[in-house]
Amino acid sequence: MKILGISILMLGLLSGFSIGIDRLLGFDLKTSIRNAVNPFLVMEVAEIIIFYLLIIIWAFCSTRLFLIKRSEKQ
């Protein structure tokens, strides 16, 4: 229960911080909330490529670790 509470608290604080920064940059409230709710709308092409590259690396490493552990059990 503590972990859930801490996670929700962190989500609220970080979302509020993000909305506050957007408001200081001059965005209206609707745009600030949309940017906080869906961060992929504000990503540029290079950031999207890096994001997908990190997901591919994570999936490769996880699969490799799984196969190594599976082969050790046999």
C-alpha positions, -999 to +999 in steps of 0.1 A: +000+000+000+029+023+007+044+017-027+011+026-044+008+058-023+043+068-030+038+062-068+006+082-069+023+110-049+053+111-073+030+111-103+010+140-089+041+160-080+059+154-113+028+162-133+023+194-113+059+203-119+055+197-156+024+217-159+040+245-139+070+246-161+048+247-192+027+276-177+060+295-170+069+290-206+037+307-217+015+278-227-022+279-218-036+255-192-052+232-218-019+228-237+000+223-205-023+195-193-022+179-228+016+179-227+016+164-193-009+137-201+006+126-234+043+134-236+047+116-269+029+145-286+058+168-278+086+144-288+107+151-319+118+125-344+152+120-329+137+114-294+112+089-308+140+070-325+161+069-293+130+058-273+123+029-296+161+020-297+161+018-259+130-004-259+147-027-285+179-029-264+159-037-232+139-064-250+171-079-264+189-079-230+158-094-213+155-122-238+192-129-237+191-131-199+161-154-200+177-177-225+209-179-204+191-187-172+170-213-191+200-230-205+217-231-170+187-250-155+191-278-181 
